[in-house]
Amino acid sequence: MRALFSLLVIALALGLSPVAAQVTEAEITAEGQGLNRDEAIQSALINAASQAFGVRLAAQSLVQSTSIDTSVDNEDHSVLVSALNKDIRQTLNTPQNSPILGYDVNNVAKTADNGWEASVTLRYAKFERLGADSSRRGVVVVSNSKQYRPLLIQTVGESLVGSRRFDVLNRENDQLFQNEKDFILGDDAASAEMARLSQASGADYLVLAQLQSLGVNNNQRETIAMTGEVLVKSTASGTLQLQVIEFASRKIKWSGSQRFGGTYPGATSVGAATLGRLISGASDKLVDRMVAAIYPIQVVKVMGDTAIINRGEGGVSAGELYAVFQTGEELVDPQSGESLGSMETEVGLGKVTEVKPKFSFLKMASGTLAEGTSYIVRKTDKKPPVAASAKAAPKKTRAPAGKPKAPDRADIFLNN
């Protein structure tokens, strides 16, 4: 998993992707008015750029950026394009992005009141994010640890990527990103590629990873008095703590810790790879708990005695058992107004039978589900009930042949 994550980071940093490039040349047509021909064209360009980028540009700044005697027509418009790009960069605060590629004047004419009106088609580079739209929160893994900072950031990042619940943002490969940026700004890249720049996402949450009480005891020796044999072992233990901090408000939204440790007979030292595996295991458990608290597993579709849940590879495994709960009324804290979650009623147990990349099948071992009802599931150690075997009917015993049994005194009394 770690190797896959590292390759993914490098591929993204170098601009490699299995999906086709999402930078395209787009067009938009707009109209404008002015006191003369040039002002009408400039007004139309301002309107087109404003619509294309969803901002309001000031026409006055464009006029000031162009020379009074600049010829504004289809053949000589480089000055005006440069002025538009300057305004876009300042308005969007994207100092290295020049998305406007050019324009065509469709029509220019005088109006009845001696003014001018123009229609232009603006060509610009449009960037569309890769993949489908999602509501995943963006997170950045950070750490105050000096010695183990890279290990913590990589390990916790891998666990978060594996959860498929967050967009993990990379901040650790600045030079690789800078190399790709320099290429785009150079002469070998197409002009439209400029739209890729200034598109980095900000983080919704900071995930702070810290090690506490880390102890590594290497080359521990013990001599057996009877034989004189020397036994060697090394041990490592500690606690990994994660805090989820909302970037905008700096509120701690979730906090948890997980102990880890191991004893290694015959080893004179605990290597970095071994320590990494211990921390990775603790990280996976912590992230599982965090995701379960923030994003509990939900049933997305019911098909008879089988449910489809919104976890796939890396989130669940075939054979695992889950308790299924029907969700009801939401509870709200009367003092803080904070949601306390919903009422839950356990309806049965299910077993994961098949795991897909993004979803899995859960077959009910007990209980039934109804379509159109909201359910969440949680991992459990409970075992499904075993159907009780039908009790064997008592065998009728035949009295041994021989001398008839003497009647009981009670029978004699009742028959008289």
NUDO-290281 format. One record per residue (C-alpha): residue in one letter; x, y, z. Coordinates in pm, whole numbers, plus 50000, padded with zeros to 5 digits. Layout:
<nodes>
aXYZ/...
</nodes>
This chain:
<nodes>
m500005000050000/r502875023450088/a504575017849755/l501315024449569/f500785056749761/s504345068649687/l503965061249316/l500635079649311/v502185110449471/i505065111049221/a502725105348927/l500485133949032/a503475156249094/l504815149348746/g501455154748580/l500955118148491/s497435104348497/p495545074748352/v492755099148263/a492925121747957/a494025157648013/q491245179948138/v492605212747996/t490535223147697/e490065254147484/a486615268747540/e484715297347378/i482155322347499/t480345349947308/a479265383147461/e478185417847357/g479225452647469/q478565489447408/g480805520347396/l481165555647271/n483465543646992/r484435511746814/d487335502647045/e485365508747363/a482515486547238/i484945457847167/q486665462047503/s483295462047679/a482295429847502/l485605413547599/i485155424147961/n481665408847964/a482905376447804/a485825372648048/s483605380248345/q481165353048241/a483925327948165/f485615331048505/g482655340648722/v484115374048832/r483445410748770/l486225428948587/a486575466648584/a486415481148234/q488425511748340/s491465490748435/l491435474648091/v491345508247918/q494275520548126/s496275489248044/t496075494447668/s497645521547465/i495315547847321/d496605543046970/t496545504546983/s494715489846690/v491955467246824/d490975442446555/n491235405846462/e494835408046340/d496505429346607/h495115422546951/s498075409647155/v498125440747374/l494465437047462/v494825399747536/s497765407347766/a495735433947944/l492825409847993/n495125383048134/k496645408548372/d493185417448504/i492295380448539/r495505373448731/q494905402448969/t491225394749023/l491675357349076/n494995361849259/t496695336949026/p500005354048941/q501235327548696/n498025320148512/s497235335348171/p494095316548063/i492875339547782/l494175327247447/g492595351547202/y489335364647061/d487415371546741/v485295401946669/n482015389546527/n480345422846458/v480785460046527/a478185486146433/k476965520946514/t473735524546705/a470905548846645/d472145571846923/n475625574346765/g477105549047003/w478725516046914/e477935479846994/a480095449146938/s479905411346961/v483045390847032/t483935354347088/l486565349247356/r488855318447349/y490215307447685/a491835277547853/k489425258848075/f490545234948348/e488255207648477/r489235187248778/l489925150548718/g487285125348816/a483675129648916/d482525156649153/s482565145849515/s481905160749856/r485045146350011/r486835168750257/g490435178650179/v492975169950449/v496675176550500/v498705154650735/v501065174850955/s503375166251244/n505535184151500/s507835154151534/k511385161851425/q512835126851400/y509815107851265/r507915135151078/p508295120350723/l507345085550849/l504235098351028/i503055119450735/q503485091050485/t502005064050710/v498925083650820/g498475096250465/e498365060450336/s495695051350593/l493585081450495/v493895073650123/g492915037450193/s489765048750372/r488465064950048/r486675091050259/f489025120950219/d491015139149952/v494565137750090/l496515168449976/n500255165849923/r502585192150067/e505795171850077/n507035172449715/d507435209649645/q510425205449415/l508625180049195/f505645203249160/q507965232349085/n509675212448810/e506325205948641/k505315242448683/d508545253648515/f507805230448222/i504295244748176/l505695280048185/g508325271147926/d508165271347548/d507495234047503/a504035233347664/a500885244447482/s499435277747589/a496255261447718/e498295241547973/m498655274048168/a495145267648302/r496565239948522/l498415265248735/s496955281449047/q494465252949088/a495825237849413/s493185230449675/g493255243050031/a492685219550322/d489405216650511/y491125197750793/l494615193650933/v495335158751065/l497985163051334/a500005131251394/q502155127851705/l504105100151878/q503915097752255/s505965076952502/l507995061452222/g510455036552364/v512945015252171/n515124991552372/n517734974752160/n520064945552232/q518584935052565/r520654905752695/e519824878952948/t522214851153055/i520794817453161/a522774807853468/m522484770153420/t523744769153060/g525484802453018/e523424809052706/v522894845752625/l519424855352499/v519054887352297/k515894906552224/s514734941752126/t511454958852199/a509554989352077/s506385005552209/g504555038552202/t501295056352133/l500145072751811/q497775102151855/l495725118351579/q493795150951601/v491475163551327/i491515201651331/e489155222651120/f491395247250936/a489005277050926/s487945276551292/r490915257151443/k488425235751632/i489455200251720/k486765179051556/w488095144851658/s490925130651866/g492085095251934/s495125074852033/q496295039351972/r499055020352153/f501454998351961/g504364976152052/g506354945251971/t509044922252111/y511624907051874/p513634877752014/g517074874051859/a517124909451719/t519884932851830/s517914963451719/v514524975151596/g514934988651243/a513085017151076/a511024992950866/t509824974151176/l508945006251355/g507135017951043/r504984986551038/l504044991551404/i503045027651342/s501215018151023/g499104992451208/a498205018051476/s497435043751207/d495055020351021/k493145013251344/l492935050051435/v491755060651090/d489145032651094/r487825046351424/m487895081951295/v486035073150975/a483485052551170/a482805082551396/i482585108351116/y481315087050826/p479625055250954/i479165027650697/q475745030250536/v473485006950343/v472915021749998/k470684994649851/v468644965149982/m468174933949766/g466244908249965/d468554894050231/t471594911650082/a472624948050130/i475114969449939/i477274990950170/n479365021450080/r482765006650159/g485014987549924/e488604975849900/g490704988550187/g487624995750398/v486144961350459/s487194925250400/a485264894550293/g484134873650588/e483844902450836/l480704904951047/y478754937251092/a475844946851313/v473104964851119/f471194993451283/q468075011451164/t468445049051215/g465575070051344/e464985103951501/e467975127451526/l468875138051879/v469975173851950/d471745186352263/p469385212352416/q472315232352557/s474745234052266/g472355227351979/e474855201251855/s473605169751691/l474105139151911/g473375115051629/s470285094951552/m468375068951747/e469555034151648/t467825000651666/e469814969051595/v467994947751340/g470444919651273/l473904907851172/g475434906050826/k478524890350671/v480594906250392/t480484881750101/e482054901749815/v484224933049805/k484334956749505/p486644987049465/k484075011449610/f481264990349758/s480614956149908/f477844930349949/l476584922350299/k474444890950335/m472174890850638/a472854861950876/s469994872751102/g467244898751084/t465584913850779/l465934946950591/a463284968250424/e463764989150110/g463575026650161/t464775024850522/s467985040850647/y470595017250795/i474155020250923/v476504991351000/r479314986751250/k481904959551277/t481144934751555/d482524904051730/k479044889551774/k478314856251614/p475094849951422/p472624828251612/v472644791351528/a469244777151447/a468204753751725/s467834717851606/a464464702651645/k464224682451964/a464024645251901/a460684630551994/p460984606852291/k461044570752186/k458224548652309/t459504519852509/r457734486652494/a457204468652822/p459184436552837/a457174405152779/g456584383553083/k454574383953400/p451904411753402/k452754441153623/a450774443353945/p448314472553948/d449274503254147/r447314508954470/a446234543154340/d444804527654026/i442854502954233/f441484530554451/l440394552054151/n438724523153977/n436564513854277/
</nodes>
